[in-house]
Amino acid sequence: MAVRIRLKRFGTKKKPHRRIVVCDKRRSRDGKTIEEIGHYDPSKTPPVIVVDNDRAKYWISNGAVPSEIVRSLLKKQGVL
């Protein structure tokens, strides 16, 4: 099973926010997830990024691959 760490869209039209989730690579963007490890709200100034560092490190050590955007968010939080 290929596991990815990526963003899942929530919110209303023109007011989106995102959750950082661990899911199967073959699932749709807003489909079933394995675990939610944080959230990201780019509409605030400055953007709000909240990540459970321990769980993110756990999933990366077990082979989960973060998407490009999540990788940059994790670098900002000091996980990578």
Secondary structure, 3 states (H helix, E strand, C coil): CCEEEEEEEEEECCEEEEEEEEEECCCCCCCCCCEEEEEEECCCCCCEEEECHHHHHHHHHCCCEECHHHHHHHHHHCCC
